């Protein structure tokens, strides 16, 4: 992925995530992404489904961590 494509993807993700109150961190190293996503469980589930359907992704996996109540 070249720099222009990476910036376009980042702009698209920022816009979509802001609309769904999703925050997090996206890392890109040597052709691989790692992402931490925070937000409402239903919104995160929908985002995960969207990512799975995107042909640019391979070896996609999800680790869910729910916040514990005190």
GUKOL-438465 format. One line per field, with one value per atom (N, C-alpha, C, O): residue number from 1; residue in one letter; x, y, z. Coordinates in nm, 2 decimals, padded with zeros to 4 digits. Example, Ala and Ser with C-alpha at 12.3 -4.5 7.8 and 13.67 -1.06 7.14 Angstrom:
2
n 1 1 1 1 2 2 2 2 $
res a a a a s s s s $
c1 01.32 01.23 01.32 01.42 01.28 01.37 01.29 01.34 $
c2 -00.57 -00.45 -00.33 -00.33 -00.22 -00.11 00.00 00.11 $
c3 00.78 00.78 00.78 00.85 00.71 00.71 00.79 00.80 $
This chain:
70
n 1 1 1 1 2 2 2 2 3 3 3 3 4 4 4 4 5 5 5 5 6 6 6 6 7 7 7 7 8 8 8 8 9 9 9 9 10 10 10 10 11 11 11 11 12 12 12 12 13 13 13 13 14 14 14 14 15 15 15 15 16 16 16 16 17 17 17 17 18 18 18 18 19 19 19 19 20 20 20 20 21 21 21 21 22 22 22 22 23 23 23 23 24 24 24 24 25 25 25 25 26 26 26 26 27 27 27 27 28 28 28 28 29 29 29 29 30 30 30 30 31 31 31 31 32 32 32 32 33 33 33 33 34 34 34 34 35 35 35 35 36 36 36 36 37 37 37 37 38 38 38 38 39 39 39 39 40 40 40 40 41 41 41 41 42 42 42 42 43 43 43 43 44 44 44 44 45 45 45 45 46 46 46 46 47 47 47 47 48 48 48 48 49 49 49 49 50 50 50 50 51 51 51 51 52 52 52 52 53 53 53 53 54 54 54 54 55 55 55 55 56 56 56 56 57 57 57 57 58 58 58 58 59 59 59 59 60 60 60 60 61 61 61 61 62 62 62 62 63 63 63 63 64 64 64 64 65 65 65 65 66 66 66 66 67 67 67 67 68 68 68 68 69 69 69 69 70 70 70 70 $
res x x x x x x x x x x x x x x x x x x x x x x x x x x x x x x x x x x x x x x x x x x x x x x x x x x x x x x x x x x x x x x x x x x x x x x x x x x x x x x x x x x x x x x x x x x x x x x x x x x x x x x x x x x x x x x x x x x x x x x x x x x x x x x x x x x x x x x x x x x x x x x x x x x x x x x x x x x x x x x x x x x x x x x x x x x x x x x x x x x x x x x x x x x x x x x x x x x x x x x x x x x x x x x x x x x x x x x x x x x x x x x x x x x x x x x x x x x x x x x x x x x x x x x x x x x x x x x x x x x x x x x x x x x x x x x x x x x x x x x x x $
c1 00.09 00.00 00.09 00.18 00.07 00.15 00.10 -00.01 00.17 00.14 00.00 -00.07 -00.02 -00.15 -00.27 -00.37 -00.26 -00.36 -00.38 -00.50 -00.27 -00.28 -00.35 -00.43 -00.32 -00.38 -00.53 -00.61 -00.56 -00.71 -00.78 -00.89 -00.72 -00.79 -00.81 -00.91 -00.70 -00.71 -00.82 -00.89 -00.83 -00.94 -01.07 -01.16 -01.09 -01.22 -01.25 -01.37 -01.16 -01.18 -01.21 -01.30 -01.14 -01.17 -01.31 -01.38 -01.35 -01.49 -01.59 -01.68 -01.58 -01.68 -01.68 -01.79 -01.56 -01.55 -01.61 -01.68 -01.59 -01.65 -01.80 -01.87 -01.86 -02.00 -02.06 -02.18 -01.98 -02.03 -01.97 -01.98 -01.91 -01.85 -01.75 -01.75 -01.67 -01.57 -01.44 -01.41 -01.36 -01.22 -01.12 -01.17 -01.00 -00.90 -00.77 -00.73 -00.69 -00.56 -00.54 -00.58 -00.48 -00.45 -00.30 -00.24 -00.24 -00.10 -00.08 -00.15 00.02 00.06 00.21 00.28 00.25 00.40 00.42 00.37 00.50 00.55 00.43 00.44 00.32 00.21 00.11 00.02 00.12 00.03 -00.03 00.03 -00.16 -00.23 -00.26 -00.28 -00.26 -00.31 -00.40 -00.36 -00.51 -00.61 -00.67 -00.71 -00.68 -00.75 -00.87 -00.86 -00.99 -01.12 -01.19 -01.21 -01.24 -01.32 -01.45 -01.46 -01.56 -01.69 -01.80 -01.78 -01.92 -02.04 -02.02 -01.98 -02.06 -02.04 -02.11 -02.05 -02.23 -02.30 -02.23 -02.22 -02.18 -02.10 -01.97 -01.93 -01.91 -01.78 -01.81 -01.73 -01.92 -01.95 -01.98 -01.93 -02.05 -02.08 -01.95 -01.93 -01.86 -01.74 -01.66 -01.60 -01.65 -01.58 -01.64 -01.56 -01.77 -01.83 -01.79 -01.76 -01.79 -01.75 -01.60 -01.57 -01.52 -01.38 -01.36 -01.28 -01.43 -01.42 -01.46 -01.41 -01.56 -01.61 -01.52 -01.53 -01.43 -01.34 -01.23 -01.16 -01.22 -01.12 -00.98 -00.89 -00.95 -00.81 -00.76 -00.64 -00.85 -00.81 -00.79 -00.87 -00.69 -00.67 -00.62 -00.57 -00.65 -00.61 -00.67 -00.59 -00.79 -00.86 -00.90 -00.96 -00.87 -00.92 -00.96 -00.91 -01.04 -01.09 -01.07 -01.09 -01.02 -01.01 -01.10 -01.06 -01.21 -01.30 -01.26 -01.23 -01.25 -01.22 -01.33 -01.34 -01.41 -01.51 -01.46 -01.40 -01.50 -01.46 -01.54 -01.66 -01.46 -01.52 -01.58 -01.52 -01.70 -01.76 -01.70 -01.67 -01.68 -01.62 -01.73 -01.70 $
c2 -00.12 00.00 00.12 00.14 00.21 00.33 00.44 00.42 00.54 00.65 00.71 00.74 00.74 00.80 00.71 00.76 00.58 00.49 00.47 00.47 00.47 00.47 00.59 00.58 00.71 00.83 00.83 00.88 00.78 00.78 00.68 00.72 00.57 00.48 00.54 00.52 00.61 00.67 00.78 00.79 00.86 00.96 00.90 00.95 00.79 00.72 00.66 00.67 00.60 00.54 00.65 00.63 00.76 00.86 00.92 00.94 00.94 00.99 00.90 00.93 00.77 00.67 00.64 00.64 00.63 00.61 00.72 00.70 00.85 00.96 00.96 00.99 00.92 00.91 00.80 00.81 00.70 00.59 00.60 00.50 00.71 00.72 00.61 00.56 00.58 00.48 00.55 00.64 00.51 00.56 00.45 00.33 00.48 00.37 00.41 00.52 00.31 00.32 00.23 00.11 00.28 00.20 00.20 00.31 00.08 00.07 00.01 -00.09 00.05 -00.01 -00.02 00.07 -00.15 -00.18 -00.28 -00.39 -00.25 -00.35 -00.43 -00.55 -00.35 -00.42 -00.48 -00.55 -00.47 -00.53 -00.42 -00.33 -00.45 -00.35 -00.42 -00.54 -00.34 -00.38 -00.27 -00.15 -00.30 -00.20 -00.22 -00.34 -00.12 -00.12 -00.04 00.08 -00.09 -00.02 -00.01 -00.11 00.11 00.14 00.19 00.28 00.15 00.20 00.11 00.01 00.14 00.06 -00.08 -00.09 -00.19 -00.32 -00.34 -00.41 -00.29 -00.31 -00.24 -00.30 -00.12 -00.05 -00.12 -00.12 -00.17 -00.25 -00.37 -00.41 -00.44 -00.56 -00.53 -00.60 -00.42 -00.38 -00.35 -00.39 -00.27 -00.24 -00.36 -00.37 -00.46 -00.58 -00.66 -00.71 -00.66 -00.72 -00.65 -00.71 -00.52 -00.44 -00.47 -00.49 -00.48 -00.51 -00.65 -00.67 -00.74 -00.88 -00.89 -00.97 -00.81 -00.81 -00.74 -00.75 -00.66 -00.58 -00.67 -00.73 -00.67 -00.76 -00.73 -00.81 -00.61 -00.57 -00.64 -00.64 -00.71 -00.77 -00.93 -00.99 -00.98 -01.12 -01.15 -01.07 -01.27 -01.32 -01.22 -01.18 -01.19 -01.10 -01.17 -01.28 -01.12 -01.18 -01.07 -00.96 -01.11 -01.01 -01.07 -01.19 -00.98 -01.02 -00.92 -00.80 -00.96 -00.87 -00.86 -00.96 -00.74 -00.72 -00.62 -00.51 -00.66 -00.58 -00.51 -00.58 -00.39 -00.32 -00.38 -00.41 -00.39 -00.45 -00.34 -00.23 -00.36 -00.26 -00.28 -00.39 -00.17 -00.17 -00.21 -00.21 $
c3 00.00 00.00 00.00 00.09 -00.10 -00.10 -00.01 00.05 00.01 00.10 00.07 00.16 -00.06 -00.10 -00.06 -00.01 -00.09 -00.06 00.09 00.14 00.17 00.31 00.37 00.46 00.32 00.36 00.33 00.41 00.21 00.17 00.26 00.31 00.30 00.39 00.53 00.59 00.57 00.70 00.71 00.80 00.60 00.60 00.60 00.67 00.52 00.52 00.65 00.70 00.72 00.85 00.95 01.04 00.95 01.05 01.04 01.14 00.91 00.89 00.94 01.01 00.89 00.93 01.08 01.14 01.14 01.29 01.37 01.47 01.32 01.40 01.39 01.49 01.28 01.26 01.36 01.39 01.40 01.48 01.62 01.69 01.66 01.79 01.82 01.94 01.72 01.74 01.75 01.67 01.84 01.86 01.86 01.86 01.85 01.86 01.80 01.80 01.76 01.71 01.59 01.60 01.49 01.37 01.34 01.33 01.34 01.31 01.18 01.14 01.10 00.97 00.97 00.98 00.96 00.95 00.85 00.86 00.75 00.65 00.59 00.57 00.55 00.48 00.57 00.52 00.70 00.80 00.89 00.93 00.92 01.01 01.14 01.15 01.25 01.38 01.42 01.41 01.48 01.52 01.65 01.68 01.73 01.86 01.84 01.80 01.86 01.84 01.97 02.04 02.00 02.12 02.08 01.99 02.14 02.12 02.16 02.23 02.12 02.15 02.08 01.97 02.15 02.10 01.97 01.88 01.95 01.82 01.71 01.60 01.73 01.63 01.59 01.48 01.69 01.67 01.59 01.50 01.63 01.55 01.41 01.32 01.38 01.24 01.17 01.05 01.23 01.17 01.14 01.03 01.23 01.21 01.08 01.00 01.07 00.96 00.83 00.72 00.83 00.71 00.68 00.56 00.77 00.75 00.69 00.59 00.74 00.69 00.54 00.47 00.50 00.36 00.27 00.14 00.32 00.23 00.18 00.25 00.04 -00.02 00.01 -00.02 00.06 00.09 00.22 00.25 00.29 00.42 00.40 00.34 00.47 00.48 00.62 00.69 00.66 00.80 00.90 01.00 00.89 00.98 01.11 01.10 01.22 01.35 01.45 01.44 01.54 01.64 01.78 01.80 01.87 02.01 02.08 02.08 02.14 02.21 02.36 02.42 02.41 02.55 02.60 02.55 02.69 02.75 02.88 02.96 02.89 03.01 03.13 03.12 03.24 03.36 03.44 03.46 03.50 03.59 03.73 03.78 03.80 03.94 04.04 04.16 $
